[in-house]
Amino acid sequence: MQKVKLLLAISLLLSASYGSAEPDSGAVVSLRRQAVLFEQARGVKRNYSEAYKLYCRAALQDDAEANYNLGWMYFNGRGVKYDMGLAMGWFRRAAERGDRYGKNMVRRFPDVLAKQDHNCTLPKPIVAGVKDRKRIESWVRIIAPHFKMDPKLVMAVIDTESSFNPKARSPKNAQGLMQLIPETAKRFGVSDPWDPIENIIGGTAYLHWLTRHFSGDLKLVLAGYNAGEGAVEKYHGVPPYQETQLYVKRITGQYRKTAHPVPIDLGELKDYAVEIMKKYSFESRSTNHSSI
């Protein structure tokens, strides 16, 4: 009975961590908050697998609370097999990053041997560190104005699509920084989607087109970028796809705007994009983008 009371007390204490932590900023925290929605079925269908994946991505970017929440899933067998060793591995990582609930669990279970979770071994998304992210951001600030688009919006899309990883590839074969599928790459004149500058130009050209098409309504623009403009037109708004709705919510939350000025007509957009690529392609060649 005493053990049951102890575990109940711990559960009550630790469950408060979802709502009591100081709010952070940035895309990593957005990943964790999306995970909480899936884990606790807040406005979406409960999906422990998706929650685990999102927590993993945030944890590997050193989000203390995401580390703790992964431990909490193993501690309670929430969507994963109960494993106190794996739980303690995550609790220790959380504690090392300053999480007070992680520290509390480490103190309460000092004899439990921590184990590494080999199911969560994704590399940090910024492959070669902060320097390369800054280079990508500098390219965006140069390219976006050519399409009369806000660089901050383009960077929010890149952050969500690939976490600034030029080598990212999705299960649906979306490629590079702005996750261009082959059809979209071809539509906007991108011959090499793994070239970061070509990818940014192609993705920004598509954002330009969508912004004109949907009269600056960013919810529709982003839904179109994620699901295709045809799906937006079919449903006369943001499609009822869970992924798309979370995508729109995440980027508008990060960008903090729901509208963008309608850019001017640039004529044949594919030809225009190709000319911009010719103008700046030397930069990515000289950078050797295969090493980013």
N, C-alpha and C positions, 0 to 999 in steps of 0.2 A: 504493500500500500504506500509506503514511504517513497518508493521508487516511482510509482505512478504519479504521486503528488509532485515530485521533483520534475518529472518530464512535462506535466501539465503546466507547472509554473514557468518552465523554460519556454514552452510553446506560447504561452500568453505574452511573455516578455519579448520573444523574438518576432512574433507576428506583427508587432508594432513597427518593425523596421521598414515595412512597406510604405508607411505614411509619415514617419517621423523624421526621416533623414532630411538634411538641408538640401534644397534643390540645387542641382548643378546646371551647367549649360553645355550645349554642343551635341553633336551627332551620337557620341557614345552613350550619353544618358538617354537619348531618344531610343536607342536600341534596347536598353534595359527597360524603359517604360513600355515599349511595345511587348516585350517578353512578359511583363507583369499582366498585361491585358490578356494574353493567351493563357498564362498560368491560372489566373483567377477568373477567367470567363467574364471579363468586364467589357460588355458591349460586343464581344465576339465569341464564337464557339470555343470552348476550352480545347487547347491543343498543347499538350505538354512537350511534344517533340519540337514544335516551332518555338516554344518558350525556351527550351534548352538551347537551341541553335542561336537564338538572339542573345541570351545570357552569355553564351560561350564567346560570341564575337565581342561583346562589351568587356567581358572579363579579361580576354587576351589583350585588350587595350588598357588594362590596369584600372578598370572601374571596380572600386572596392565592394560596392553593394551587389554588383552582379556576381562577384566571386562568392559573397556570402549566400546569395539566393541559390546558386548552384549547389552549395553545401546543404542548404535547407531542403532542396529537392531530394538529394540522396538521404538525408537524415530522416525524411518522412516517407520515402518511397513514392514521391509524387511524379509519376510518369517514367521513373527509372527504378531499377531494382535497389532496395534498401542496401546501403553499403556505408558503414560508419567510417571506414578507412578513407574512402573517397570523399565523404562528407567532411572529414577532418582536414583533408588536403585542401579543399576549397575554403574552409573556415580559417585555416592558417594563412592562406594567401590574402584573405580579406583582412585578417588581423594585421598582417605585415603592411597593409595599405591604409591602416588607420581605422578600420571599421570596428566600432565598439561592440557590436553583437558578435562579430567573429572572435574578438578578444575574449568575450564572455564564454563562448563555447570552448575555446582553447583552455581557459582556466577550469571549466567544469569537467572536461574530459582529458586530463593531462596524460593518461596512460594509453590513449588510443593512438595507434601508429598511423600517421597520415600516408595516403597513397596518391600517386599522380593519376589523373583522369586522362587516359590515352584516347578517349572519345572526343576530347576537346583540344585539338592540337593545331588549329588554324594559325597560319602565320599572321603577324601583324599586317594590316592591309597596306600600310605605306612601306613598300618593299625596301626602299633604300634610305628611309628616314626623312626627317623634316626638310632637309635641303631639297629633295626632289619634289616634295609637296609645294614648297615655295616657288620652285621653277614652274610647276604646273599652274599655280595661281597667277604667276606673272604672265604666262601665255594667255590665260583666260581674260585677264585685264586688257590685253592687247586685242584679242580676237573678238570678244563680245561686242564692243562698240561698233565694229564693222557691220554687225547685224542689228544694231540699235537695241541690244539686250543688256540688261543689268548684269554685270559680272558676278554679283553676289547671288543672283538666282542661278546662273550657270554653275557656280561652285557648289551651291546647295544640291543641285541635281547630281553633279559628279560625286559629291560626298555620299549621297544616298545610293547611287547606282553602283559605285565601285570602291568607295572609300579611298579615292585617289590612287587606285592601283591600275596602272596602264595595262597590266597583263590579265585583268579579270575576265573570266569567261563564265557565263551562266549555263545552266542545264539546257536552256533554249537557244544556246549559241549566240547570245548577245555578247558583244566583244568590246574590250577596252574601257577607257575612262568613262564614257557616256553610254556604254552598253548598247552599241548599235547592232541590230540584227542585220544580216546581209542585205535584205531588201531595202532597209532604210539607208544603209551605207551607199548602196548603188543609186538610190533616189537622189542623194545629195552629192554625188560625185566623189565619194571616198573610195579610193583604190586600195588603201592599206589601213584597216581599222586599228591595227596595232601601233601605227604611228600616232603618238599622242596629239600632235597638232592637227593632223587630218581628222582624228576622232573628235576633238573639241570643235573643229569647224563644222563637221557634219552634224553633230548633236546640237550645236548652237543654231545652225541653219534650220533644223527641224523645230526647235523651240520658237524661232522667229516665225516660221510658217504657222505653227499652232496658235501663237499669240495673235496673229492677224486673223486666222480662221475663227477663233473663239472670242474675238473682240476684247482681248486683254483679261478675260476671266481666268485667273490662274488655276482654279480648281479644275476647270475643264481642260486647260492647257496641259496640266500635269497628268490628269487622267488619260488624256490622249497620248502623252509621251509614254506612259506605262502600258496602256491597254490598246492603243491605236485610236485614231480619231473616229473610225467607223463604229467602235463600241460606244463612244460618247454620244454619237449621233443616234445610234439605235435606242439608247436608253434616255435620250434627251437630258443628259446630265452625267454625273459621275456614275459609272457602272456599278452594279451591286456585287462587285468582286472584292473580297476581303483584302486581298493583296493591294489592289488599286486604291481602296479607301484609306488604308493605312499609309500607303505611299504619299497620297495627296496630303494627308494630315501631317505626316512627318515633315515634308518639305515646306508647306505653308507655315508650320510652327517654327521651323528653323529660319525661314526667310522673313517671317512676321508680316507678310503682306498677302492679300488674296487677289490683287489686281496688278497688272503691268501695263504701262503705256503701250498702245498699239503702234508697232514700228511702221515706218514708211515702206512702201512697195519697192523692192530692190530688183524688180524685173524677173528674168528667168533665174530662179534661186540656185539651181544646180550649177549653171555657168558662173554665177557670181561666186559661189563657194569654191569652185575650182580655181578661179583667179586668186582668191585669198590664199588657197593652199600653195599655189605657185609662189606667191609673194613671201610666204613664211616657211616653206618647207625646208629651206637650208638650215634653219635653226634647229629643227628636230634631227636632221641628218648629222649636224655637227655635234649634237648632244649624244648621239648614239643611243637612240631610245631603247634598243634591245637590252641595254644594261640598267635601265631604270627599274 
